[in-house]
Amino acid sequence: MKLVGCILFAGLLGILVYFGPIGWYMLYAIIVGVIFRAFILLRDLHKHLVPVDINDGVKDAYERYLLEREEREKASNE
């Protein structure tokens, strides 16, 4: 059913070209609107899949390394 809808929508867009400049403008507006909406949906999807406050394993390991190094330096200075 989605395929039939897409075929009919593509045919409608093709017919818009025959309306002259107004048809081209409408076709351009539809295409830009679809691309803009797709980018918004991709951004929302990215926000859901990649949380902002993610704990990075490399960052944690680096911080542990710095703490251990400071402890070793303190132990060697005593």
N, CA, C and O atoms as a GROMACS GRO file, in nm:
protein
  312
    1MET      N    1   0.082  -0.119   0.000
    1MET     CA    2   0.000   0.000   0.000
    1MET      C    3   0.087   0.127   0.000
    1MET      O    4   0.054   0.226  -0.064
    2LYS      N    5   0.198   0.121   0.073
    2LYS     CA    6   0.288   0.236   0.073
    2LYS      C    7   0.349   0.257  -0.066
    2LYS      O    8   0.370   0.371  -0.108
    3LEU      N    9   0.376   0.147  -0.136
    3LEU     CA   10   0.433   0.158  -0.269
    3LEU      C   11   0.336   0.228  -0.363
    3LEU      O   12   0.377   0.313  -0.442
    4VAL      N   13   0.210   0.192  -0.356
    4VAL     CA   14   0.109   0.255  -0.442
    4VAL      C   15   0.098   0.404  -0.408
    4VAL      O   16   0.088   0.487  -0.498
    5GLY      N   17   0.101   0.437  -0.280
    5GLY     CA   18   0.096   0.577  -0.239
    5GLY      C   19   0.215   0.655  -0.291
    5GLY      O   20   0.201   0.768  -0.336
    6CYS      N   21   0.333   0.594  -0.285
    6CYS     CA   22   0.454   0.660  -0.336
    6CYS      C   23   0.447   0.680  -0.487
    6CYS      O   24   0.489   0.784  -0.538
    7ILE      N   25   0.395   0.582  -0.557
    7ILE     CA   26   0.383   0.593  -0.702
    7ILE      C   27   0.285   0.705  -0.738
    7ILE      O   28   0.312   0.784  -0.828
    8LEU      N   29   0.173   0.712  -0.669
    8LEU     CA   30   0.076   0.817  -0.697
    8LEU      C   31   0.132   0.955  -0.661
    8LEU      O   32   0.109   1.052  -0.734
    9PHE      N   33   0.204   0.964  -0.550
    9PHE     CA   34   0.264   1.091  -0.510
    9PHE      C   35   0.368   1.136  -0.613
    9PHE      O   36   0.375   1.254  -0.646
   10ALA      N   37   0.449   1.043  -0.661
   10ALA     CA   38   0.549   1.076  -0.763
   10ALA      C   39   0.481   1.121  -0.892
   10ALA      O   40   0.529   1.213  -0.958
   11GLY      N   41   0.371   1.058  -0.927
   11GLY     CA   42   0.297   1.101  -1.046
   11GLY      C   43   0.240   1.240  -1.030
   11GLY      O   44   0.242   1.319  -1.124
   12LEU      N   45   0.190   1.271  -0.910
   12LEU     CA   46   0.138   1.405  -0.882
   12LEU      C   47   0.249   1.509  -0.894
   12LEU      O   48   0.229   1.616  -0.951
   13LEU      N   49   0.366   1.477  -0.840
   13LEU     CA   50   0.478   1.570  -0.852
   13LEU      C   51   0.519   1.589  -0.997
   13LEU      O   52   0.556   1.699  -1.037
   14GLY      N   53   0.512   1.484  -1.076
   14GLY     CA   54   0.544   1.495  -1.218
   14GLY      C   55   0.445   1.583  -1.291
   14GLY      O   56   0.483   1.657  -1.382
   15ILE      N   57   0.318   1.575  -1.253
   15ILE     CA   58   0.216   1.659  -1.317
   15ILE      C   59   0.236   1.806  -1.282
   15ILE      O   60   0.206   1.894  -1.362
   16LEU      N   61   0.288   1.833  -1.160
   16LEU     CA   62   0.309   1.972  -1.120
   16LEU      C   63   0.405   2.046  -1.213
   16LEU      O   64   0.396   2.168  -1.229
   17VAL      N   65   0.496   1.973  -1.275
   17VAL     CA   66   0.593   2.036  -1.364
   17VAL      C   67   0.524   2.100  -1.484
   17VAL      O   68   0.572   2.199  -1.538
   18TYR      N   69   0.411   2.045  -1.526
   18TYR     CA   70   0.341   2.097  -1.644
   18TYR      C   71   0.262   2.224  -1.615
   18TYR      O   72   0.207   2.284  -1.707
   19PHE      N   73   0.255   2.266  -1.488
   19PHE     CA   74   0.183   2.389  -1.454
   19PHE      C   75   0.270   2.513  -1.471
   19PHE      O   76   0.227   2.622  -1.434
   20GLY      N   77   0.388   2.498  -1.524
   20GLY     CA   78   0.476   2.612  -1.548
   20GLY      C   79   0.551   2.652  -1.423
   20GLY      O   80   0.582   2.568  -1.339
   21PRO      N   81   0.582   2.780  -1.410
   21PRO     CA   82   0.663   2.827  -1.296
   21PRO      C   83   0.598   2.798  -1.160
   21PRO      O   84   0.667   2.769  -1.063
   22ILE      N   85   0.466   2.805  -1.154
   22ILE     CA   86   0.398   2.778  -1.027
   22ILE      C   87   0.415   2.631  -0.990
   22ILE      O   88   0.435   2.598  -0.873
   23GLY      N   89   0.408   2.545  -1.088
   23GLY     CA   90   0.429   2.402  -1.062
   23GLY      C   91   0.570   2.373  -1.015
   23GLY      O   92   0.591   2.294  -0.923
   24TRP      N   93   0.668   2.439  -1.079
   24TRP     CA   94   0.807   2.419  -1.036
   24TRP      C   95   0.826   2.468  -0.894
   24TRP      O   96   0.895   2.403  -0.814
   25TYR      N   97   0.765   2.583  -0.862
   25TYR     CA   98   0.777   2.636  -0.726
   25TYR      C   99   0.716   2.540  -0.625
   25TYR      O  100   0.776   2.513  -0.521
   26MET      N  101   0.598   2.488  -0.655
   26MET     CA  102   0.533   2.394  -0.562
   26MET      C  103   0.616   2.267  -0.548
   26MET      O  104   0.630   2.214  -0.438
   27LEU      N  105   0.670   2.217  -0.658
   27LEU     CA  106   0.752   2.098  -0.655
   27LEU      C  107   0.877   2.122  -0.569
   27LEU      O  108   0.914   2.038  -0.488
   28TYR      N  109   0.939   2.237  -0.589
   28TYR     CA  110   1.059   2.272  -0.512
   28TYR      C  111   1.025   2.283  -0.363
   28TYR      O  112   1.101   2.235  -0.278
   29ALA      N  113   0.912   2.345  -0.332
   29ALA     CA  114   0.871   2.362  -0.192
   29ALA      C  115   0.845   2.227  -0.126
   29ALA      O  116   0.881   2.207  -0.010
   30ILE      N  117   0.783   2.135  -0.196
   30ILE     CA  118   0.756   2.002  -0.141
   30ILE      C  119   0.886   1.927  -0.116
   30ILE      O  120   0.903   1.866  -0.010
   31ILE      N  121   0.976   1.931  -0.212
   31ILE     CA  122   1.103   1.858  -0.197
   31ILE      C  123   1.186   1.916  -0.082
   31ILE      O  124   1.241   1.840  -0.002
   32VAL      N  125   1.195   2.048  -0.073
   32VAL     CA  126   1.270   2.110   0.036
   32VAL      C  127   1.205   2.080   0.170
   32VAL      O  128   1.275   2.055   0.268
   33GLY      N  129   1.074   2.081   0.176
   33GLY     CA  130   1.003   2.048   0.300
   33GLY      C  131   1.029   1.905   0.345
   33GLY      O  132   1.048   1.880   0.464
   34VAL      N  133   1.030   1.813   0.251
   34VAL     CA  134   1.057   1.673   0.285
   34VAL      C  135   1.201   1.656   0.334
   34VAL      O  136   1.224   1.585   0.432
   35ILE      N  137   1.295   1.720   0.269
   35ILE     CA  138   1.435   1.711   0.311
   35ILE      C  139   1.453   1.773   0.449
   35ILE      O  140   1.522   1.717   0.534
   36PHE      N  141   1.392   1.890   0.472
   36PHE     CA  142   1.401   1.957   0.601
   36PHE      C  143   1.343   1.869   0.712
   36PHE      O  144   1.402   1.856   0.818
   37ARG      N  145   1.228   1.810   0.686
   37ARG     CA  146   1.164   1.722   0.786
   37ARG      C  147   1.249   1.599   0.812
   37ARG      O  148   1.259   1.554   0.926
   38ALA      N  149   1.312   1.544   0.709
   38ALA     CA  150   1.399   1.427   0.728
   38ALA      C  151   1.518   1.462   0.817
   38ALA      O  152   1.556   1.382   0.902
   39PHE      N  153   1.576   1.580   0.799
   39PHE     CA  154   1.687   1.622   0.885
   39PHE      C  155   1.643   1.639   1.030
   39PHE      O  156   1.716   1.603   1.122
   40ILE      N  157   1.525   1.693   1.050
   40ILE     CA  158   1.473   1.708   1.187
   40ILE      C  159   1.453   1.570   1.250
   40ILE      O  160   1.489   1.550   1.366
   41LEU      N  161   1.396   1.478   1.176
   41LEU     CA  162   1.375   1.343   1.230
   41LEU      C  163   1.508   1.273   1.260
   41LEU      O  164   1.519   1.202   1.360
   42LEU      N  165   1.607   1.292   1.174
   42LEU     CA  166   1.739   1.234   1.200
   42LEU      C  167   1.802   1.292   1.326
   42LEU      O  168   1.864   1.220   1.404
   43ARG      N  169   1.786   1.423   1.346
   43ARG     CA  170   1.840   1.487   1.466
   43ARG      C  171   1.772   1.433   1.592
   43ARG      O  172   1.838   1.406   1.692
   44ASP      N  173   1.639   1.418   1.587
   44ASP     CA  174   1.567   1.363   1.702
   44ASP      C  175   1.608   1.219   1.730
   44ASP      O  176   1.622   1.179   1.845
   45LEU      N  177   1.625   1.142   1.625
   45LEU     CA  178   1.668   1.004   1.640
   45LEU      C  179   1.808   0.998   1.702
   45LEU      O  180   1.835   0.913   1.787
   46HIS      N  181   1.896   1.086   1.659
   46HIS     CA  182   2.031   1.091   1.713
   46HIS      C  183   2.029   1.127   1.862
   46HIS      O  184   2.105   1.072   1.941
   47LYS      N  185   1.940   1.220   1.900
   47LYS     CA  186   1.929   1.257   2.041
   47LYS      C  187   1.884   1.139   2.126
   47LYS      O  188   1.930   1.124   2.240
   48HIS      N  189   1.796   1.055   2.073
   48HIS     CA  190   1.748   0.940   2.149
   48HIS      C  191   1.851   0.828   2.156
   48HIS      O  192   1.860   0.759   2.257
   49LEU      N  193   1.929   0.811   2.052
   49LEU     CA  194   2.024   0.701   2.048
   49LEU      C  195   2.155   0.733   2.118
   49LEU      O  196   2.219   0.644   2.173
   50VAL      N  197   2.197   0.860   2.116
   50VAL     CA  198   2.324   0.900   2.176
   50VAL      C  199   2.294   1.001   2.286
   50VAL      O  200   2.279   1.120   2.259
   51PRO      N  201   2.284   0.954   2.411
   51PRO     CA  202   2.255   1.048   2.520
   51PRO      C  203   2.370   1.145   2.543
   51PRO      O  204   2.486   1.114   2.514
   52VAL      N  205   2.337   1.263   2.595
   52VAL     CA  206   2.437   1.368   2.615
   52VAL      C  207   2.532   1.332   2.729
   52VAL      O  208   2.652   1.354   2.718
   53ASP      N  209   2.480   1.277   2.836
   53ASP     CA  210   2.561   1.249   2.954
   53ASP      C  211   2.615   1.106   2.952
   53ASP      O  212   2.606   1.034   3.052
   54ILE      N  213   2.669   1.066   2.843
   54ILE     CA  214   2.722   0.930   2.829
   54ILE      C  215   2.855   0.920   2.904
   54ILE      O  216   2.939   1.010   2.898
   55ASN      N  217   2.872   0.810   2.976
   55ASN     CA  218   2.997   0.785   3.046
   55ASN      C  219   3.097   0.723   2.949
   55ASN      O  220   3.074   0.615   2.894
   56ASP      N  221   3.204   0.793   2.930
   56ASP     CA  222   3.305   0.748   2.834
   56ASP      C  223   3.406   0.661   2.908
   56ASP      O  224   3.466   0.706   3.006
   57GLY      N  225   3.426   0.540   2.862
   57GLY     CA  226   3.521   0.449   2.925
   57GLY      C  227   3.664   0.498   2.917
   57GLY      O  228   3.741   0.479   3.011
   58VAL      N  229   3.700   0.559   2.809
   58VAL     CA  230   3.836   0.610   2.792
   58VAL      C  231   3.861   0.724   2.890
   58VAL      O  232   3.968   0.732   2.951
   59LYS      N  233   3.764   0.811   2.905
   59LYS     CA  234   3.779   0.923   2.998
   59LYS      C  235   3.792   0.872   3.141
   59LYS      O  236   3.875   0.922   3.218
   60ASP      N  237   3.712   0.772   3.177
   60ASP     CA  238   3.721   0.714   3.312
   60ASP      C  239   3.858   0.651   3.334
   60ASP      O  240   3.917   0.668   3.441
   61ALA      N  241   3.908   0.578   3.236
   61ALA     CA  242   4.039   0.514   3.250
   61ALA      C  243   4.149   0.618   3.262
   61ALA      O  244   4.244   0.600   3.338
   62TYR      N  245   4.138   0.727   3.189
   62TYR     CA  246   4.239   0.834   3.196
   62TYR      C  247   4.238   0.899   3.334
   62TYR      O  248   4.344   0.928   3.391
   63GLU      N  249   4.120   0.923   3.387
   63GLU     CA  250   4.110   0.982   3.521
   63GLU      C  251   4.167   0.888   3.628
   63GLU      O  252   4.236   0.933   3.719
   64ARG      N  253   4.140   0.759   3.616
   64ARG     CA  254   4.198   0.662   3.709
   64ARG      C  255   4.350   0.662   3.698
   64ARG      O  256   4.419   0.655   3.800
   65TYR      N  257   4.401   0.670   3.578
   65TYR     CA  258   4.545   0.674   3.556
   65TYR      C  259   4.607   0.796   3.623
   65TYR      O  260   4.711   0.785   3.689
   66LEU      N  261   4.542   0.912   3.607
   66LEU     CA  262   4.595   1.033   3.671
   66LEU      C  263   4.595   1.020   3.823
   66LEU      O  264   4.691   1.060   3.888
   67LEU      N  265   4.489   0.965   3.880
   67LEU     CA  266   4.484   0.946   4.025
   67LEU      C  267   4.594   0.850   4.073
   67LEU      O  268   4.661   0.877   4.172
   68GLU      N  269   4.611   0.739   4.001
   68GLU     CA  270   4.714   0.644   4.038
   68GLU      C  271   4.853   0.706   4.026
   68GLU      O  272   4.940   0.681   4.110
   69ARG      N  273   4.875   0.786   3.925
   69ARG     CA  274   5.004   0.852   3.907
   69ARG      C  275   5.032   0.951   4.020
   69ARG      O  276   5.144   0.958   4.071
   70GLU      N  277   4.930   1.026   4.059
   70GLU     CA  278   4.946   1.118   4.172
   70GLU      C  279   4.978   1.042   4.301
   70GLU      O  280   5.062   1.085   4.380
   71GLU      N  281   4.911   0.930   4.321
   71GLU     CA  282   4.936   0.849   4.442
   71GLU      C  283   5.079   0.795   4.440
   71GLU      O  284   5.146   0.794   4.543
   72ARG      N  285   5.125   0.751   4.325
   72ARG     CA  286   5.264   0.700   4.315
   72ARG      C  287   5.365   0.812   4.340
   72ARG      O  288   5.467   0.790   4.406
   73GLU      N  289   5.337   0.930   4.288
   73GLU     CA  290   5.427   1.043   4.311
   73GLU      C  291   5.429   1.081   4.459
   73GLU      O  292   5.535   1.113   4.513
   74LYS      N  293   5.316   1.078   4.524
   74LYS     CA  294   5.311   1.108   4.667
   74LYS      C  295   5.388   1.002   4.747
   74LYS      O  296   5.460   1.034   4.842
   75ALA      N  297   5.371   0.876   4.707
   75ALA     CA  298   5.438   0.767   4.778
   75ALA      C  299   5.589   0.774   4.756
   75ALA      O  300   5.665   0.743   4.848
   76SER      N  301   5.634   0.813   4.639
   76SER     CA  302   5.777   0.819   4.612
   76SER      C  303   5.841   0.941   4.680
   76SER      O  304   5.960   0.938   4.713
   77ASN      N  305   5.764   1.047   4.701
   77ASN     CA  306   5.817   1.167   4.766
   77ASN      C  307   5.826   1.150   4.918
   77ASN      O  308   5.900   1.223   4.983
   78GLU      N  309   5.753   1.057   4.974
   78GLU     CA  310   5.756   1.037   5.120
   78GLU      C  311   5.869   0.951   5.162
   78GLU      O  312   5.886   0.925   5.281
   0.00000   0.00000   0.00000
